[in-house]
Amino acid sequence: MATPKKGRNASAQSKPGRSLALILIALVALTGGMFASGHTKPRLGIDLAGGTSITLRAVPEAGNEAAINKTNMDTAVSIMERRVNGLGVSEAEVQTQGDRNIVVNIPKGTNSEQARKQVGTTAKLYFRPVLATEVSGGNGAASPSPSPTGSPSGKPSGGAGDKPEATDKGSASPSATPTTQGRAVTDALKADATPSASASDKGKASPSPSASGGSAEADASALQAKYAKLDCTDEKTRSSVGDGVKASEPTLACGKNSQGQWQKYVLGPAEVDGTDVDKAQAVLNTQTGAGWTVTMDFTDGGAKKFADITGKLAQNQSPQNQFAIVLDGDVVSDPYVRQALTGGNAEISGNFNQQSAQDLSNMLSYGALPLTFKVDSMTTVTAALGGDQLQAGLIAGAIGLALVVIYLLAYYRGLSFIAILSLLVSAALTYTLMALLGPAIGFALNLPAVCGAIVAIGITADSFIVYFERVRDEIREGRTLRPAVERAWPRARRTILVSDFVSFLAAAVLFIVTVGKVRGFAFTLGLTTLLDVVVVFLFTKPLLTLMARRKFFASGHKWSGLDPKSLGAQPPLRRTRRPAAPVDPKEA
């Protein structure tokens, strides 16, 4: 009779408890982490939880139809996906529809409301000099500018109530500025002292659209007339202000001040834009009590532009020593400066809470969309249809699992106990990981993912069957159970690893080359395939080693599934002495 090899196999046979203890510790740790985090259920995708479906239509800017092309549409899809994922919204789908539409499906979740607000936002950021400002609909009295302030990173900025003078590090703070009205607007647009005018010798755009004085005055008068009629309290008017205006031209804009009133502005040409911002993030400033702020780091070129504009603004009188930070046509901040800010970074502070600061930093971090989008439709998706499909899928999965269990009981008998326990351990590991991966990486369980989990039942059961059949083959050759368990393992292990590798490779390729819900199927299939290897190596094999020491299995009980007689076992081969051939008397 063959005996098991000494060394690693003998050690594995004698100490299977270590492997069982390891997987038990892992299971307890994952379960404890699931309850400690408060995420005891997997996050659900839009087809199971419901949510919002948004259709966005690309519109050309200033008649530039050529900008709406496949490259820009694909770039917009990529940016929208990163924005939504940056908010922690799981399983959001962003895909093109036709040549100018993008459909965004956002599942119901913690940050889905913020995602709806941000997903189609162009996030075009400009730093423009302030030429005039007043409360929209006001009586011309002095009015405070919006409360957010700008300051170099690392330098505290003043609160809404104080007005510290800028230091040599370039602190900027809010100002209470008198209104610039009437002919002052025209003078500001034509004045050589404005930052754009003083920069014209460097090739930058002049604040007036035309080089001739008469045309410049006519354009300035037209802009002044529009400014006088502008009512920022009207949403329709506010949404269209600045449409079609190039960055190199003066424009009108709206923004809210610290009192929640709408403020209107005349702004000069953009001196710095969003592409000059290298990184932005929301920071809680506890040193000065400024609350939540948004810090921005500029590129090398952006830092120089920012230093230039702040240095020029510092030479002007209020409000023309202010610059407006304009995001998608809205003034989100209008700090004033007293000297150049040369640090290469800045901080926007003011009436931010954590969510609004994170919203702004998220849009700036992931970049501006290459196109402008309008919302064509926004519909609410209910989870009723997905719930019905999920119920049908779960019923199908339960039927399939029941058939597997019946087959195991009928064919493997006592061995089915080990297989069923292994399936339960695999299911527990899968569930806890899905619950934890939701908040960790944004994984959401959708219908295809459920299908992947159901398919995994067959993959896991197949691994058990491979091992059990190898053991039974060894018994058929006349070996007892304990040596058969150890001798069968290397052959079964090789087959199991090859099979699982092929399944995991298919899941990985499917995950890489597909989009949308199919990736949920691929991810779940890959995850459960990896768990199959873990369960077979750390649970199924050690448990069978322990069971082989029990009399019920070791003696080959007829209900153990390892009865030598029912398996048609052959007696072990023994060497026997051949009888001597009879001697022919004639040859003697």
TIPA-558540 format. One record per residue (C-alpha): x, y, z negated; residue in three letters. Coordinates in nm, 2 decimals. Each point is the difference from the previous one (the first is absolute). Last residue first. Layout:
((X, Y, Z), Ala)
...
This chain:
((1.61, -3.36, 1.73), Ala)
((-0.13, 0.12, 0.33), Glu)
((-0.21, -0.30, 0.06), Lys)
((-0.13, 0.02, -0.35), Pro)
((-0.13, 0.35, 0.08), Asp)
((0.04, 0.22, -0.31), Val)
((-0.30, 0.17, -0.13), Pro)
((0.03, 0.39, -0.01), Ala)
((0.06, 0.13, -0.34), Ala)
((-0.29, 0.18, -0.15), Pro)
((0.02, 0.38, 0.02), Arg)
((0.08, 0.17, -0.33), Arg)
((-0.27, 0.26, -0.08), Thr)
((0.03, 0.38, -0.01), Arg)
((-0.31, 0.16, -0.14), Arg)
((-0.25, 0.23, 0.17), Leu)
((-0.26, 0.15, -0.23), Pro)
((-0.34, -0.15, 0.02), Pro)
((-0.22, 0.17, 0.26), Gln)
((-0.27, 0.25, -0.10), Ala)
((-0.33, -0.02, 0.19), Gly)
((-0.13, 0.33, -0.15), Leu)
((-0.29, -0.17, -0.17), Ser)
((0.24, -0.24, -0.16), Lys)
((0.25, 0.26, -0.10), Pro)
((-0.27, 0.21, -0.18), Asp)
((0.11, 0.36, 0.03), Leu)
((-0.34, 0.18, 0.02), Gly)
((-0.03, -0.02, -0.38), Ser)
((-0.33, -0.17, 0.01), Trp)
((0.15, -0.34, 0.07), Lys)
((0.25, 0.05, -0.28), His)
((0.36, -0.01, 0.14), Gly)
((0.17, -0.06, -0.33), Ser)
((0.18, 0.33, 0.02), Ala)
((-0.32, 0.20, 0.07), Phe)
((-0.20, -0.11, -0.30), Phe)
((0.31, -0.07, -0.21), Lys)
((0.11, 0.36, 0.01), Arg)
((0.36, 0.07, 0.11), Arg)
((-0.11, 0.06, 0.36), Ala)
((-0.23, 0.28, -0.14), Met)
((0.30, 0.20, -0.11), Leu)
((0.17, -0.02, 0.34), Thr)
((-0.34, 0.08, 0.17), Leu)
((-0.02, 0.32, -0.22), Leu)
((0.36, 0.10, 0.10), Pro)
((-0.09, -0.05, 0.37), Lys)
((-0.33, 0.19, 0.00), Thr)
((0.10, 0.29, -0.23), Phe)
((0.33, 0.17, 0.08), Leu)
((0.08, -0.12, 0.35), Phe)
((-0.36, -0.05, 0.13), Val)
((-0.13, 0.32, -0.16), Val)
((0.29, 0.22, 0.11), Val)
((-0.01, -0.13, 0.36), Val)
((-0.38, 0.05, 0.01), Asp)
((0.04, 0.35, -0.14), Leu)
((0.21, 0.09, 0.31), Leu)
((-0.28, -0.13, 0.23), Thr)
((-0.26, 0.19, -0.21), Thr)
((0.18, 0.33, 0.06), Leu)
((0.05, -0.06, 0.37), Gly)
((-0.36, -0.09, 0.05), Leu)
((-0.12, 0.30, -0.20), Thr)
((0.22, 0.24, 0.20), Phe)
((-0.10, -0.15, 0.33), Ala)
((-0.37, 0.02, -0.07), Phe)
((0.03, 0.36, -0.13), Gly)
((0.20, 0.09, 0.31), Arg)
((-0.30, -0.11, 0.20), Val)
((-0.20, 0.28, -0.16), Lys)
((0.18, 0.28, 0.17), Gly)
((0.31, -0.04, 0.21), Val)
((0.19, -0.29, 0.16), Thr)
((0.36, -0.06, 0.10), Val)
((0.17, 0.00, -0.34), Ile)
((-0.26, -0.19, -0.20), Phe)
((-0.04, -0.27, 0.27), Leu)
((0.37, -0.05, 0.02), Val)
((0.02, -0.04, -0.38), Ala)
((-0.30, -0.24, -0.01), Ala)
((0.15, -0.22, 0.27), Ala)
((0.33, 0.00, -0.18), Leu)
((-0.17, -0.09, -0.33), Phe)
((-0.18, -0.29, 0.16), Ser)
((0.32, -0.13, 0.17), Val)
((0.19, 0.03, -0.33), Phe)
((-0.27, -0.18, -0.18), Asp)
((0.02, -0.30, 0.23), Ser)
((0.38, -0.01, -0.01), Val)
((0.00, 0.03, -0.38), Leu)
((-0.26, -0.27, -0.05), Ile)
((0.19, -0.25, 0.23), Thr)
((0.33, 0.06, -0.17), Arg)
((-0.16, -0.04, -0.35), Arg)
((-0.17, -0.32, 0.10), Ala)
((0.33, -0.16, 0.10), Arg)
((0.18, 0.12, -0.31), Pro)
((-0.30, -0.09, -0.23), Trp)
((-0.06, -0.36, 0.11), Ala)
((0.31, -0.14, -0.18), Arg)
((-0.10, 0.17, -0.33), Glu)
((-0.36, -0.11, -0.01), Val)
((0.09, -0.35, 0.13), Ala)
((0.26, -0.04, -0.28), Pro)
((-0.27, 0.07, -0.26), Arg)
((-0.27, -0.21, 0.18), Leu)
((0.16, -0.33, 0.05), Thr)
((0.15, -0.09, 0.34), Arg)
((-0.13, -0.27, 0.23), Gly)
((0.01, 0.17, 0.34), Glu)
((-0.37, 0.07, -0.04), Arg)
((0.09, 0.20, -0.31), Ile)
((0.24, 0.22, 0.20), Glu)
((-0.28, 0.06, 0.26), Asp)
((-0.24, 0.10, -0.28), Arg)
((0.25, 0.26, -0.12), Val)
((0.04, 0.14, 0.35), Arg)
((-0.38, 0.00, 0.03), Glu)
((-0.04, 0.20, -0.32), Phe)
((0.25, 0.26, 0.11), Tyr)
((-0.16, 0.06, 0.34), Val)
((-0.35, 0.00, -0.15), Ile)
((0.10, 0.27, -0.26), Phe)
((0.14, 0.22, 0.27), Ser)
((-0.31, -0.04, 0.22), Asp)
((-0.22, 0.11, -0.29), Ala)
((0.19, 0.33, -0.02), Thr)
((-0.04, 0.07, 0.37), Ile)
((-0.37, -0.10, 0.00), Gly)
((-0.08, 0.23, -0.29), Ile)
((0.21, 0.27, 0.18), Ala)
((-0.27, 0.02, 0.27), Val)
((-0.24, 0.12, -0.26), Ile)
((0.24, 0.27, -0.12), Ala)
((0.05, 0.12, 0.36), Gly)
((-0.38, 0.01, 0.05), Cys)
((-0.03, 0.22, -0.31), Val)
((0.27, 0.23, 0.16), Ala)
((-0.21, 0.01, 0.32), Pro)
((-0.30, 0.12, -0.21), Leu)
((0.19, 0.27, -0.19), Asn)
((0.20, 0.00, -0.32), Leu)
((0.20, 0.32, -0.04), Ala)
((0.37, 0.04, -0.04), Phe)
((0.10, 0.36, -0.10), Gly)
((0.36, -0.09, -0.09), Ile)
((-0.01, 0.00, -0.39), Ala)
((-0.36, 0.09, -0.07), Pro)
((-0.14, -0.29, 0.21), Gly)
((0.31, -0.23, -0.04), Leu)
((-0.10, -0.07, -0.36), Leu)
((-0.34, -0.14, 0.08), Ala)
((0.13, -0.20, 0.30), Met)
((0.28, -0.14, -0.22), Leu)
((-0.24, -0.11, -0.27), Thr)
((-0.23, -0.17, 0.25), Tyr)
((0.28, -0.18, 0.19), Thr)
((0.16, -0.13, -0.32), Leu)
((-0.33, -0.13, -0.13), Ala)
((-0.09, -0.17, 0.33), Ala)
((0.35, -0.17, 0.01), Ser)
((-0.05, -0.12, -0.35), Val)
((-0.34, -0.14, 0.08), Leu)
((0.12, -0.17, 0.31), Leu)
((0.28, -0.16, -0.20), Ser)
((-0.25, -0.13, -0.26), Leu)
((-0.20, -0.15, 0.29), Ile)
((0.30, -0.17, 0.15), Ala)
((0.12, -0.15, -0.33), Ile)
((-0.35, -0.14, -0.08), Phe)
((-0.02, -0.12, 0.36), Ser)
((0.29, -0.24, -0.09), Leu)
((-0.25, -0.20, -0.21), Gly)
((-0.22, -0.08, 0.30), Arg)
((0.21, 0.07, 0.32), Tyr)
((-0.26, -0.09, 0.26), Tyr)
((-0.34, 0.05, -0.15), Ala)
((0.10, 0.28, -0.24), Leu)
((0.21, 0.18, 0.25), Leu)
((-0.27, -0.02, 0.27), Tyr)
((-0.26, 0.13, -0.25), Ile)
((0.23, 0.29, -0.10), Val)
((0.06, 0.09, 0.36), Val)
((-0.37, -0.01, 0.08), Leu)
((-0.07, 0.22, -0.30), Ala)
((0.27, 0.25, 0.11), Leu)
((-0.16, 0.02, 0.35), Gly)
((-0.35, 0.05, -0.15), Ile)
((0.13, 0.27, -0.23), Ala)
((0.18, 0.17, 0.29), Gly)
((-0.32, -0.01, 0.21), Ala)
((-0.20, 0.15, -0.30), Ile)
((0.27, 0.26, -0.04), Leu)
((-0.02, 0.09, 0.36), Gly)
((-0.38, 0.03, 0.00), Ala)
((0.02, 0.22, -0.31), Gln)
((0.27, 0.21, 0.16), Leu)
((-0.21, 0.04, 0.31), Gln)
((-0.30, 0.11, -0.21), Asp)
((0.22, 0.24, -0.19), Gly)
((0.15, 0.14, 0.32), Gly)
((-0.35, 0.08, 0.12), Leu)
((-0.11, 0.16, -0.32), Ala)
((0.33, 0.19, -0.07), Ala)
((-0.14, 0.32, 0.14), Thr)
((0.19, 0.23, 0.24), Val)
((-0.06, 0.37, -0.03), Thr)
((0.03, 0.20, 0.32), Thr)
((0.21, 0.30, 0.11), Met)
((-0.03, 0.12, 0.35), Ser)
((0.18, 0.23, 0.25), Asp)
((0.26, 0.14, -0.25), Val)
((0.23, 0.23, 0.19), Lys)
((0.36, -0.07, 0.05), Phe)
((0.30, 0.22, 0.09), Thr)
((0.30, -0.18, 0.14), Leu)
((0.36, -0.07, -0.10), Pro)
((-0.11, -0.08, -0.35), Leu)
((0.23, 0.17, -0.25), Ala)
((0.24, -0.18, -0.23), Gly)
((-0.02, -0.28, -0.26), Tyr)
((0.15, 0.21, -0.28), Ser)
((-0.21, 0.31, 0.07), Leu)
((-0.33, -0.19, -0.01), Met)
((0.10, -0.18, -0.32), Asn)
((0.13, 0.31, -0.17), Ser)
((-0.33, 0.18, 0.06), Leu)
((-0.21, -0.29, -0.13), Asp)
((0.23, -0.06, -0.29), Gln)
((-0.03, 0.36, -0.11), Ala)
((-0.38, -0.02, 0.04), Ser)
((-0.02, -0.31, -0.20), Gln)
((0.22, 0.10, -0.29), Gln)
((-0.17, 0.34, -0.04), Asn)
((0.13, 0.31, 0.18), Phe)
((-0.10, 0.36, -0.08), Asn)
((0.35, 0.14, 0.04), Gly)
((0.33, -0.14, 0.11), Ser)
((0.18, -0.05, 0.33), Ile)
((0.37, -0.07, -0.05), Glu)
((0.28, 0.06, 0.23), Ala)
((0.32, -0.15, 0.14), Asn)
((0.30, 0.11, 0.20), Gly)
((0.14, 0.21, -0.28), Gly)
((0.02, 0.32, 0.19), Thr)
((-0.31, 0.19, -0.11), Leu)
((0.06, 0.36, 0.11), Ala)
((-0.10, 0.27, -0.24), Gln)
((-0.31, 0.16, -0.15), Arg)
((-0.25, -0.26, 0.12), Val)
((-0.38, -0.02, 0.01), Tyr)
((-0.19, -0.33, 0.00), Pro)
((-0.30, -0.06, 0.23), Asp)
((-0.12, -0.36, -0.05), Ser)
((-0.25, -0.24, 0.15), Val)
((-0.10, 0.23, 0.29), Val)
((-0.22, -0.21, 0.23), Asp)
((0.06, -0.03, 0.38), Gly)
((0.11, -0.36, -0.02), Asp)
((0.24, 0.07, -0.29), Leu)
((0.12, 0.36, -0.02), Val)
((0.26, 0.09, -0.26), Ile)
((-0.04, 0.38, 0.00), Ala)
((0.30, 0.23, -0.04), Phe)
((0.01, 0.30, -0.23), Gln)
((0.21, 0.31, 0.01), Asn)
((-0.25, 0.16, 0.24), Gln)
((-0.26, 0.02, -0.28), Pro)
((0.18, 0.18, -0.15), Ser)
((0.30, 0.20, 0.12), Gln)
((0.27, -0.14, 0.22), Asn)
((0.37, -0.08, -0.05), Gln)
((-0.07, -0.34, -0.17), Ala)
((-0.18, -0.11, 0.31), Leu)
((0.33, 0.01, 0.19), Lys)
((0.19, -0.22, -0.24), Gly)
((-0.30, -0.23, -0.03), Thr)
((-0.01, -0.05, 0.37), Ile)
((0.37, -0.06, 0.04), Asp)
((0.03, -0.24, -0.30), Ala)
((-0.29, -0.21, 0.14), Phe)
((0.15, -0.01, 0.35), Lys)
((0.34, -0.12, -0.15), Lys)
((-0.17, -0.26, -0.22), Ala)
((-0.20, -0.12, 0.30), Gly)
((0.31, -0.06, 0.21), Gly)
((0.16, -0.21, -0.28), Asp)
((-0.33, -0.18, -0.06), Thr)
((-0.22, 0.14, -0.28), Phe)
((-0.09, -0.17, -0.33), Asp)
((-0.35, 0.07, -0.12), Met)
((-0.13, -0.02, -0.36), Thr)
((-0.38, -0.01, -0.06), Val)
((-0.11, 0.11, -0.35), Thr)
((-0.21, -0.14, -0.27), Trp)
((-0.01, 0.20, -0.32), Gly)
((0.19, 0.33, -0.03), Ala)
((0.06, -0.06, -0.37), Gly)
((0.35, 0.12, 0.04), Thr)
((0.19, -0.31, -0.09), Gln)
((-0.29, -0.25, 0.07), Thr)
((0.01, 0.03, 0.38), Asn)
((-0.20, -0.31, 0.12), Leu)
((0.14, -0.07, 0.34), Val)
((-0.17, -0.08, 0.33), Ala)
((0.24, -0.08, 0.29), Gln)
((0.12, 0.15, 0.32), Ala)
((0.29, -0.10, 0.23), Lys)
((0.19, 0.14, 0.30), Asp)
((-0.21, 0.31, 0.07), Val)
((0.13, 0.16, 0.32), Asp)
((-0.26, -0.20, 0.20), Thr)
((-0.27, 0.18, -0.19), Gly)
((0.08, 0.34, 0.14), Asp)
((0.21, 0.31, -0.08), Val)
((-0.02, 0.35, 0.15), Glu)
((-0.36, -0.01, 0.11), Ala)
((-0.12, 0.32, 0.17), Pro)
((-0.17, 0.26, -0.22), Gly)
((-0.30, -0.05, -0.22), Leu)
((-0.31, 0.21, -0.05), Val)
((-0.18, -0.15, -0.30), Tyr)
((-0.34, -0.07, -0.15), Lys)
((-0.07, -0.10, -0.36), Gln)
((-0.28, -0.22, -0.11), Trp)
((-0.07, 0.02, -0.37), Gln)
((0.08, -0.29, -0.24), Gly)
((0.14, 0.24, -0.26), Gln)
((0.35, -0.12, 0.07), Ser)
((-0.03, 0.09, 0.37), Asn)
((-0.15, -0.21, 0.28), Lys)
((0.14, 0.01, 0.35), Gly)
((-0.09, 0.13, 0.34), Cys)
((0.21, 0.07, 0.31), Ala)
((0.04, 0.25, 0.29), Leu)
((0.28, -0.03, 0.25), Thr)
((0.32, 0.15, 0.14), Pro)
((0.16, -0.19, 0.28), Glu)
((0.31, -0.23, 0.02), Ser)
((-0.19, -0.29, -0.17), Ala)
((-0.25, 0.01, 0.28), Lys)
((-0.37, 0.09, -0.06), Val)
((-0.25, -0.23, 0.16), Gly)
((-0.23, 0.00, -0.31), Asp)
((0.12, 0.25, -0.26), Gly)
((-0.34, 0.03, -0.16), Val)
((-0.23, -0.28, 0.11), Ser)
((-0.06, -0.17, -0.33), Ser)
((-0.04, 0.32, -0.19), Arg)
((-0.27, 0.13, 0.23), Thr)
((-0.20, -0.32, -0.04), Lys)
((0.06, -0.01, -0.38), Glu)
((-0.12, 0.36, -0.05), Asp)
((0.17, 0.14, -0.32), Thr)
((0.30, 0.09, 0.22), Cys)
((-0.18, 0.29, 0.16), Asp)
((0.21, 0.16, 0.27), Leu)
((-0.14, 0.32, 0.14), Lys)
((0.28, 0.23, -0.11), Ala)
((0.26, -0.27, 0.10), Tyr)
((-0.15, -0.03, 0.35), Lys)
((0.03, 0.38, 0.04), Ala)
((0.35, 0.00, -0.13), Gln)
((0.09, -0.28, 0.25), Leu)
((-0.14, 0.21, 0.28), Ala)
((0.19, 0.31, -0.12), Ser)
((0.32, -0.21, -0.02), Ala)
((-0.05, -0.12, 0.36), Asp)
((-0.06, 0.35, 0.12), Ala)
((0.30, 0.13, -0.19), Glu)
((0.22, -0.27, 0.15), Ala)
((-0.13, 0.07, 0.35), Ser)
((0.08, 0.37, -0.04), Gly)
((0.34, -0.07, -0.15), Gly)
((0.11, -0.25, 0.27), Ser)
((0.16, -0.33, -0.12), Ala)
((-0.33, -0.19, -0.02), Ser)
((-0.13, -0.25, -0.26), Pro)
((0.10, 0.22, -0.29), Ser)
((0.18, -0.16, -0.28), Pro)
((0.31, -0.05, 0.21), Ser)
((0.11, -0.36, 0.06), Ala)
((0.34, -0.10, -0.10), Lys)
((0.30, 0.04, 0.23), Gly)
((0.25, 0.12, -0.25), Lys)
((-0.06, 0.36, 0.09), Asp)
((-0.36, -0.05, -0.09), Ser)
((0.08, -0.08, -0.36), Ala)
((-0.07, 0.36, -0.12), Ser)
((-0.33, -0.02, 0.17), Ala)
((-0.09, -0.33, -0.15), Ser)
((0.09, 0.11, -0.35), Pro)
((-0.20, 0.32, 0.02), Thr)
((0.20, 0.32, -0.02), Ala)
((-0.03, 0.07, 0.37), Asp)
((-0.37, 0.09, -0.07), Ala)
((-0.25, -0.08, 0.28), Lys)
((-0.21, -0.26, -0.19), Leu)
((0.04, 0.19, -0.33), Ala)
((-0.10, 0.33, 0.16), Asp)
((-0.32, -0.15, 0.15), Thr)
((-0.09, -0.15, -0.34), Val)
((0.08, 0.33, -0.17), Ala)
((-0.24, 0.17, 0.23), Arg)
((-0.30, -0.13, -0.20), Gly)
((0.09, -0.23, -0.29), Gln)
((0.28, -0.12, -0.22), Thr)
((-0.15, -0.10, -0.33), Thr)
((0.20, 0.04, -0.32), Pro)
((0.19, -0.30, -0.13), Thr)
((-0.01, -0.18, -0.33), Ala)
((0.29, -0.22, 0.04), Ser)
((0.08, -0.37, -0.04), Pro)
((0.35, -0.11, -0.07), Ser)
((0.32, -0.07, 0.18), Ala)
((0.33, -0.09, -0.16), Ser)
((0.29, 0.04, 0.23), Gly)
((0.30, -0.13, -0.19), Lys)
((0.13, 0.36, -0.04), Asp)
((-0.31, 0.07, -0.20), Thr)
((-0.35, 0.10, 0.13), Ala)
((-0.18, 0.23, -0.23), Glu)
((-0.25, -0.17, -0.23), Pro)
((-0.37, 0.07, 0.07), Lys)
((-0.21, -0.16, -0.27), Asp)
((-0.36, -0.12, -0.01), Gly)
((0.00, -0.26, 0.27), Ala)
((0.30, -0.17, -0.14), Gly)
((0.36, 0.08, 0.09), Gly)
((0.22, -0.23, 0.18), Ser)
((0.27, -0.21, -0.17), Pro)
((0.31, -0.05, 0.20), Lys)
((0.09, -0.36, 0.08), Gly)
((-0.14, 0.01, 0.35), Ser)
((0.00, 0.35, 0.13), Pro)
((-0.33, 0.18, -0.06), Ser)
((-0.33, 0.04, 0.17), Gly)
((-0.32, 0.09, -0.16), Thr)
((-0.36, -0.12, 0.01), Pro)
((-0.23, 0.27, -0.13), Ser)
((-0.17, 0.14, 0.31), Pro)
((0.06, 0.37, 0.04), Ser)
((-0.15, 0.23, -0.26), Pro)
((-0.23, 0.27, 0.12), Ser)
((0.03, 0.38, 0.02), Ala)
((-0.33, 0.15, 0.10), Ala)
((-0.11, -0.01, 0.36), Gly)
((-0.37, -0.07, -0.07), Asn)
((0.02, -0.37, 0.03), Gly)
((-0.17, -0.22, 0.26), Gly)
((0.32, -0.21, 0.03), Ser)
((0.24, 0.10, -0.27), Val)
((0.29, 0.18, 0.15), Glu)
((0.32, -0.07, 0.19), Thr)
((0.23, 0.17, 0.24), Ala)
((0.33, -0.07, 0.18), Leu)
((0.09, -0.32, -0.18), Val)
((0.31, -0.17, 0.16), Pro)
((-0.07, -0.35, 0.13), Arg)
((0.14, -0.34, -0.13), Phe)
((-0.17, -0.27, 0.20), Tyr)
((-0.12, -0.35, -0.07), Leu)
((-0.20, -0.21, 0.24), Lys)
((-0.17, -0.27, -0.21), Ala)
((-0.23, -0.12, 0.29), Thr)
((-0.25, -0.13, -0.24), Thr)
((-0.17, -0.31, 0.14), Gly)
((0.08, -0.24, -0.28), Val)
((0.02, 0.26, -0.28), Gln)
((-0.36, 0.05, -0.11), Lys)
((-0.11, -0.35, 0.05), Arg)
((0.30, -0.13, -0.18), Ala)
((-0.07, 0.23, -0.30), Gln)
((-0.35, -0.16, -0.02), Glu)
((0.14, -0.35, 0.04), Ser)
((0.24, 0.04, -0.30), Asn)
((-0.15, -0.24, -0.24), Thr)
((-0.17, -0.23, 0.24), Gly)
((-0.27, -0.06, 0.27), Lys)
((0.18, -0.11, 0.31), Pro)
((0.12, 0.25, 0.26), Ile)
((-0.06, -0.09, 0.36), Asn)
((0.17, 0.26, 0.24), Val)
((-0.09, 0.01, 0.36), Val)
((0.21, 0.21, 0.23), Ile)
((-0.13, 0.15, 0.33), Asn)
((0.19, 0.15, 0.29), Arg)
((0.08, -0.28, 0.25), Asp)
((-0.25, -0.26, -0.10), Gly)
((-0.02, -0.11, -0.36), Gln)
((0.32, 0.03, -0.19), Thr)
((0.06, -0.18, -0.33), Gln)
((0.02, 0.08, -0.37), Val)
((-0.12, -0.27, -0.24), Glu)
((0.02, 0.05, -0.38), Ala)
((0.08, -0.32, -0.18), Glu)
((0.09, 0.17, -0.33), Ser)
((-0.01, 0.37, -0.09), Val)
((0.30, 0.07, -0.21), Gly)
((0.03, 0.36, 0.10), Leu)
((0.32, -0.06, 0.18), Gly)
((-0.17, -0.28, 0.19), Asn)
((-0.25, 0.26, 0.13), Val)
((0.27, 0.24, 0.11), Arg)
((0.22, -0.28, 0.15), Arg)
((-0.30, -0.12, 0.21), Glu)
((-0.08, 0.35, 0.12), Met)
((0.36, 0.06, 0.10), Ile)
((0.01, -0.33, 0.21), Ser)
((-0.34, 0.08, 0.17), Val)
((0.12, 0.35, 0.09), Ala)
((0.32, -0.14, 0.15), Thr)
((-0.21, -0.25, 0.21), Asp)
((-0.22, 0.29, 0.12), Met)
((0.31, 0.21, 0.08), Asn)
((0.16, -0.27, 0.21), Thr)
((-0.33, -0.10, 0.17), Lys)
((-0.07, 0.35, 0.12), Asn)
((-0.19, 0.31, -0.11), Ile)
((0.27, 0.26, 0.03), Ala)
((-0.07, 0.03, 0.38), Ala)
((-0.34, 0.17, -0.08), Glu)
((0.18, 0.32, -0.12), Asn)
((-0.30, 0.23, 0.02), Gly)
((0.10, 0.21, -0.30), Ala)
((0.02, -0.31, -0.22), Glu)
((-0.16, -0.31, 0.15), Pro)
((-0.26, -0.19, -0.21), Val)
((0.05, -0.36, -0.13), Ala)
((-0.32, -0.16, -0.12), Arg)
((-0.02, -0.16, -0.34), Leu)
((-0.25, -0.28, -0.09), Thr)
((-0.03, -0.07, -0.37), Ile)
((-0.13, -0.32, -0.16), Ser)
((-0.06, 0.02, -0.38), Thr)
((-0.01, -0.27, -0.26), Gly)
((-0.15, -0.34, -0.08), Gly)
((0.15, -0.25, -0.25), Ala)
((0.01, -0.32, 0.21), Leu)
((0.05, 0.13, 0.36), Asp)
((0.19, 0.30, -0.13), Ile)
((0.26, -0.21, -0.18), Gly)
((-0.02, -0.12, -0.36), Leu)
((0.25, 0.03, -0.28), Arg)
((0.07, -0.32, -0.18), Pro)
((-0.16, -0.03, -0.35), Lys)
((0.15, 0.02, -0.34), Thr)
((0.18, 0.33, 0.05), His)
((0.01, 0.14, -0.35), Gly)
((0.38, 0.01, 0.00), Ser)
((0.03, -0.20, -0.31), Ala)
((-0.26, -0.26, 0.13), Phe)
((0.20, -0.06, 0.32), Met)
((0.33, 0.02, -0.18), Gly)
((-0.11, -0.27, -0.24), Gly)
((-0.12, -0.22, 0.28), Thr)
((0.33, 0.04, 0.19), Leu)
((0.20, -0.07, -0.32), Ala)
((-0.21, -0.31, -0.09), Val)
((0.04, -0.14, 0.36), Leu)
((0.38, 0.07, 0.00), Ala)
((0.04, -0.17, -0.34), Ile)
((-0.20, -0.30, 0.11), Leu)
((0.21, -0.02, 0.32), Ile)
((0.32, -0.01, -0.21), Leu)
((-0.14, -0.24, -0.26), Ala)
((-0.09, -0.25, 0.27), Leu)
((0.35, 0.03, 0.15), Ser)
((0.16, -0.06, -0.33), Arg)
((-0.22, -0.29, -0.09), Gly)
((0.13, -0.19, 0.30), Pro)
((0.31, -0.09, -0.20), Lys)
((0.09, -0.36, 0.05), Ser)
((-0.10, -0.04, 0.37), Gln)
((0.16, 0.33, 0.10), Ala)
((0.32, -0.10, -0.18), Ser)
((-0.01, -0.34, 0.18), Ala)
((-0.05, 0.17, 0.33), Asn)
((0.28, 0.25, -0.06), Arg)
((0.26, -0.26, -0.11), Gly)
((-0.06, -0.37, 0.02), Lys)
((-0.16, -0.15, 0.30), Lys)
((-0.32, -0.20, -0.06), Pro)
((0.03, -0.38, 0.00), Thr)
((-0.07, -0.24, 0.29), Ala)
((-0.13, -0.34, -0.09), Met)
